[in-house]
Amino acid sequence: MGGFIEAARGRVRRARTTLDAAKEAGDAHAVAMAEDELEDALRIAEAHGVETEGEQ
């Protein structure tokens, strides 16, 4: 299960990075897409008991 945990955490980190970049660029569409991706990544991680707090 370690591979899944690392993949889930990596997805959350990438989504947060993408969201930060979209906000910095002022791209409303990219922000909306990145927010959706982050929400999905967090939902999946939570459903499988993967801790994501502090994943940057």
trRosetta pair geometry for C-beta under 8 A, 3 or more apart (Angstrom, degrees):
i j d omega theta_ij theta_ji phi_ij phi_ji
1 4 5.3 -53 -164 38 59 115
1 5 6.1 62 140 -26 80 101
2 5 5.6 -53 -147 34 34 113
2 6 6.3 30 157 -15 67 106
3 6 5.9 -56 -147 39 30 107
3 7 6.2 30 154 -19 65 109
4 7 5.6 -58 -147 39 30 111
4 8 6.2 31 156 -20 66 106
4 48 7.0 -98 142 155 126 156
4 50 7.7 -127 126 -76 88 132
5 8 5.9 -55 -148 36 28 110
5 9 6.3 23 156 -13 64 108
5 50 5.3 175 -131 -121 74 110
6 9 5.8 -56 -144 41 31 109
6 10 6.1 34 155 -22 65 108
7 10 5.6 -54 -145 37 29 114
7 11 6.4 33 155 -22 63 103
8 11 5.8 -52 -150 32 30 112
8 12 6.7 30 151 -16 63 104
8 41 7.2 150 -165 -171 67 83
8 44 6.4 -145 -130 110 108 102
8 45 4.4 138 169 -98 122 90
8 48 6.7 -143 -82 64 161 132
8 50 4.5 42 100 119 148 175
8 52 7.4 -101 135 -78 97 111
9 12 5.7 -53 -151 36 35 112
9 13 6.4 36 151 -19 67 104
9 45 7.2 99 -71 -120 52 133
9 50 6.5 -138 -54 168 81 123
9 52 6.1 -177 -114 -111 72 80
9 55 5.1 -151 -161 -117 88 143
10 13 5.6 -52 -146 36 33 112
10 14 6.2 32 156 -17 67 105
11 14 5.8 -53 -145 38 30 109
11 15 6.2 31 155 -20 64 108
11 41 4.4 -163 127 -133 106 121
11 44 7.8 -7 88 68 149 130
11 45 7.7 -169 69 -55 110 111
12 15 5.7 -56 -146 37 29 111
12 16 6.4 28 156 -18 64 106
12 38 7.1 74 -143 -143 63 72
12 41 4.7 173 -82 137 63 126
12 42 6.2 89 -114 -74 110 68
12 45 6.0 -1 -53 -37 128 153
12 52 4.7 -128 -153 -149 177 131
12 55 4.9 60 100 100 122 144
13 16 5.9 -58 -150 36 29 109
13 17 6.3 29 154 -19 65 108
13 55 5.1 -105 -68 161 85 100
13 56 6.4 50 -129 116 89 17
14 17 5.7 -55 -147 37 32 112
14 18 6.2 31 155 -19 66 107
15 18 5.7 -54 -145 38 30 111
15 19 6.2 33 154 -20 64 106
15 34 6.4 149 -168 -169 71 76
15 37 4.6 -160 -125 117 111 101
15 38 3.9 160 146 -85 126 70
15 41 4.8 -164 -11 13 152 150
16 19 5.6 -53 -146 36 31 113
16 20 6.4 33 154 -20 64 104
16 38 6.2 93 -70 -114 58 122
16 55 7.2 156 2 109 145 85
16 56 6.4 -102 106 -138 148 48
17 20 5.8 -54 -150 35 30 111
17 21 6.4 27 153 -17 64 107
18 21 5.8 -56 -148 38 31 110
18 22 6.3 31 154 -20 65 107
18 30 7.7 -126 166 172 91 99
18 34 4.5 -162 116 -123 99 117
18 37 6.8 -1 75 72 141 144
19 22 5.7 -55 -146 36 30 111
19 23 6.4 31 155 -18 64 105
19 31 6.8 71 -149 -139 71 62
19 34 3.9 169 -85 140 68 127
19 35 6.2 96 -118 -68 119 57
19 37 7.8 -158 -56 63 98 103
19 38 5.6 -4 -44 -40 140 138
20 23 5.8 -56 -149 36 30 110
20 24 6.3 30 153 -20 64 108
21 24 5.6 -54 -146 37 31 113
21 25 6.2 25 156 -14 65 110
21 30 7.9 -71 101 143 84 135
21 34 8.0 175 56 -94 82 159
22 25 5.8 -60 -146 42 29 107
22 27 5.1 -91 -158 65 78 101
22 30 3.7 -155 -130 118 117 105
22 31 4.5 176 129 -72 122 58
22 33 7.6 -174 -106 56 161 88
22 34 4.8 -171 9 -2 148 145
23 26 7.5 34 177 -71 33 35
23 31 5.7 85 -75 -105 65 112
25 30 6.8 10 71 62 128 146
27 30 3.8 32 109 25 121 117
27 31 6.3 162 91 -21 64 83
28 31 5.5 -52 -146 33 31 115
28 32 6.5 32 156 -20 64 103
29 32 5.8 -54 -152 34 31 111
29 33 6.5 27 153 -14 65 107
30 33 5.7 -54 -145 40 34 111
30 34 6.0 32 156 -18 67 110
31 34 5.8 -59 -144 40 27 109
31 35 6.2 31 156 -22 64 106
32 35 5.8 -52 -147 33 28 112
32 36 6.6 30 154 -18 61 105
33 36 5.8 -55 -154 34 32 112
33 37 6.5 31 150 -18 65 106
34 37 5.5 -51 -146 37 35 113
34 38 6.2 35 154 -19 66 105
35 38 5.7 -53 -145 37 31 110
35 39 6.3 33 155 -19 64 106
36 39 5.8 -54 -147 36 29 111
36 40 6.3 28 155 -17 63 108
37 40 5.8 -58 -149 38 29 111
37 41 6.2 28 155 -19 66 108
38 41 5.7 -55 -144 38 30 110
38 42 6.1 27 158 -16 65 108
39 42 5.9 -59 -146 40 27 108
39 43 6.2 31 155 -24 64 109
40 43 5.7 -53 -145 33 29 114
40 44 6.5 25 158 -15 64 106
41 44 6.1 -57 -149 38 28 107
41 45 6.3 27 154 -17 63 110
41 52 8.0 131 132 -122 95 159
42 45 5.7 -55 -144 39 31 112
42 46 6.1 30 158 -19 66 109
42 52 6.2 -134 -120 64 77 159
43 46 5.9 -57 -147 38 26 109
43 47 6.3 29 154 -23 63 108
44 47 5.7 -53 -146 33 30 114
44 48 6.6 6 160 0 63 110
45 48 6.3 -77 -154 48 27 95
45 50 4.0 -91 -163 71 82 114
45 51 8.0 -105 163 34 114 7
45 52 4.9 53 134 -41 158 128
46 49 7.6 43 -171 -70 31 23
46 50 7.3 -85 -59 51 25 73
46 52 7.7 -71 -58 10 73 119
52 55 4.7 -59 -168 10 70 131
